[in-house]
Amino acid sequence: MSKSVTLHVISHTHWDREWYLPHELFRMRLVRLIDNVLNLLERDPNFKFFHLDAQTIVLEDYLQIRPHMRGTLERFIREGRLLVGPWYQLNDEYLTSGESTIRSLLIGHRIAQSFGAVMKVGYLPDQFGNISQMPQILRGFGIDNCIFGRGWGLAPGRKMEFWWQSPDGSKVLTSFMAFWYNNAQRFPSNPDEAEKFVRSLKERMLPHAATSHLLLMNGVDHLEAQEDLSQILAELAPRLEPDRILHSTLERYVEAIRKEANGLQTVTGELREDRHGSVLAGTLSTRIYLKQANERCQTLLERYAEPFSTWAWAEGAPYPADFLTYAWKLLMQNHPHDSICGCSADQVHREMMPRFDRVQQVGEEIAQNALLYLAGRINTNSLETAGSPEETTNIVVFNPLSWPRTDHVEAVVEFPLGSPSRGTPAIDYSRDVSSIALRDENGDPVPITVLENRIAYKRVLSPVELPMVVPVRRFKIAFVAGDVPGTGYCTYKVKTSKTTHVAPAVEHAVCTGVLENDFLRLRAYPNGTISLTDKRTGAEFRGLNLFESRGDVGDEYRYVPPLRDRIYTSAGAEGTMSVEQSGPVSVVRIDFTMMVPQSATPDGFGRSEELVECPVTTRIILAEGIPRVEFETTFTNRARDHRLRVLFPTNLAADSSCAEGQFDVLERPMLPPQEWGPEASPSYPQLSWCDVSDGGVGLAVLNRGLPEYQLYACQERTLALTLLRCVGRLSGGGDAPGADPTPEAQCLGTYTFRYAVAPHRGFWIDSLIWRQAHAFTTPLWAVQVDNQDGPLPCAASFVQLEPPELVLSAVKRAEEDSRMVLRFFNISHEAVSGSVAVRGMRKAWLANLNEEQMEELPVADETVVLDVRPKQIVTLLVSLEGSQ
């Protein structure tokens, strides 16, 4: 006889804001659902609880239509009958940054608290795998548990309940919904059938349970509450004795299994087992343009808008808190898995792009205003110069990263040639400038390349005048800025000149496709590939940047090669090479055509015999003093049903790869375990870099918004980066709803991709490869400023973070008070003793991720010293001198 159990019935809905229907159509269903739930809670006191999918964005969506219902929502949330939060929305964990996951919890908590209560359950029902640091993130919000639905399997020896541990040692009590979040989707109304249903469910679940508590999920995607549930449960209760069946909550279920948690298994790291294709790995590269736009917006908010607004605020500027919150919430509307994964109807993804555009507009304006404010307080008159003020101006180069850095940057410099006017202004040619020269703060000349030199009309905006225009001489220049202070800036003097100082051709012969600097030597070939020599180690890499097209007859969720696939590459292409730019930043351009099958065959078993021309332009960029080669590739896709990748043969003796994850670096096998089944994907997610090393040397591939990579199990040990995955339907086939055609997912048209390679010595940790990757994804930002006096020096650092294993993640103003939030993490597997120097720091406290103050730390000379565990995420609250 089986042991008696307690059956926890959870009334819920799983709410995808947009998927096979666009948001507004699903919102109409949401409003009806919440209306009916509120009526049910009002009229049936025995229908005790309903869960709104752990989200709070649904409250905003509902109240935009029913603003008068806020009081009713608050009443049931305070009473604990309507459960909301802790998330703002259920973001895909791998296709969004670690900070985005934190912000979903940060904003979700504040919204839920404003309604009366936060559900403290780490509910992750349908994410396509779960990141390694999720337990630590949840614990940072006072959540000590997790209930999830994908990324694990009931292999022999496993139970549904276990302890899940992050690499820093943080643990959460975890329950795996092995029978999914709809295992009790609808109870039969007939008592006999309901009893049979429950007993059958218990019989299937109990062998996999480590406790006497079973989770019965009464609901599924977009389903409304089962209105006769309380009556059914009342009739079932005596029939099931000695078992107990309860209308329960996720919180009560967690507390129940906690009492029986002794001896549970501990599982460490990411939960991303792709058993039978369950994590839907093809979504890593579906509609890659969404991933690129998301990376741009995340980088803009996390690296530029927030941190520099914080420093401008520390120097006396207003902090744009409301606009930043607006931008974050708008961005996170694109983060649910059906959205950012690209696995929805075409209309859904058309509506996503304007959201990204709006985030970019707001973020760029916030960042530019902050940088101009800071630049306007710099004492540029302290720079040595000769000539009248009319003949000089200044460029301030800002570095968002936390270490001093040498990198290439582009800047726009303008000299007015007249006065502002509402009409067409007259140009005073006597003020015109023929050329400019650049000098650093020591007065030494800095080589530049002039990219643009023309007369332009600049719009002048004023809060008290109508817009005007002023004629200007506009120069756009490229140069290498040396040793820009970490999380800081340096200033350059621009002087009008008869000649422009340009560096000799960085020891290269661009006419032969050869580029060289102190670290690297490369030769480019007409088919777009390069050979690369690392002058520090002598390592050579050949055939880098080869393009590959394979057939894909899958859908938005899954890559499926046709049974009779034919692979096409750019190896035989014969293009033209030209020198696009020389000087401190050199660019070789290669134009060629790649021939690709037009589509799959009608039966889906092969690729068409007809080929189409796909024009390709690759710009290869090498700058002085920088140990990486950058690529900017533009591909015009005229083919359907294929996957386009760029390949980097490493020829290194390695059977695993490493890649940047969310607050972590993951080592993954070249091939998934056989027991996961043939559907398991060998492709993996990454943030800004992946890497292969044999211990002596390695090759890292860096990217901007290209989250899918694979280490091919071939002799060359090739790293493959996915650029496009072109498919024509949402999912499956036949007449099922998911088989809706999605022609825009074929990604026809012209796309541009940015990626880079960085050879190195040793493993990724030895070469600090994350610094090279973050430098690539986070360019220096330059602004022009006049000659002026000011309280700030010509070069300064706002934050200095040591040792290099400590990686800065966030700088912002606190949500609840006028302190600064500084977040960083230890990327290494070793504990480190860290020091954090913050300009103007008076006091500092450790805090959790919810920005709740913990212990105070001693501050000496604006510096805090503290020990940081391996992979630990640290949040500080900092009180600054004179902060508002």
Secondary structure, DSSP 8 states (H G I E B T S, - for coil): -----EEEEEEB-B--SSSSS-HHHHHHHHHHHHHHHHHHHHH-TTS--EE-TT-SHHHHHHHHH-GGGHHHHHHHHHTTSEE--S-SS-B-SSSS-HHHHHHHHHHHHHHHHHHT-----EEESS-SSB-TTHHHHHHTTT--EEEE-SS----TT--SEEEEE-TTS-EEEEEE-TT-TTTTSS--SSHHHHHHHHHHHHHHHGGG-SSSEEEEEE--BT----TTHHHHHHHHHHHHTTSEEEE--HHHHHHHHHTT-TT--EEES-B---GGGTT-GGGGTTTHHHHHHHHHHHHIIIIIIHHHHHHHHHTT----HHHHHHHHHHHHTT-BHHHHT--S-HHHHHHHHHHHHHHHHHHHHHHHHHHHHHHTTB-GGGS---S-GGGEEEEEEEE-SSS-EEEEEEEEEEEE-S--BSS-----GGG---EEEEE-TTS-EE-EEEEEEEEEEEEE--SSS--EEEEEEEEEEEEEEEEE-TTEEEEEEEEEESS------TT-BGGGTEEE-SSEEEEE-TTS-EEEEETTT--EEEEETEEEEEE----SS-----TB---EESTT---EEEEEE-SSEEEEEEEEEEEEESSB-TTSSBB-S-EEEEEEEEEEEEETT---EEEEEEEEE---SEEEEEEEE-----SEEEEEETTEEEEEESS--GGG-TT--S-EE-SSEEEEE-SSEEEEEEESS--EEEE-SSTT-EEEEEEEEE-SBSSSSTTSGGG-B-GGGG--EEEEEEEEEEEEESSTTTTTHHHHHHHHHS--EEEEE-S---SB-SSEESEEEESTTEEEEEEEE-SSSS-EEEEEEE-SSS-EEEEEEETTEEEEEEE-TT--EEEEE--BTTEEEEEE-TT-EEEEEEEETT--
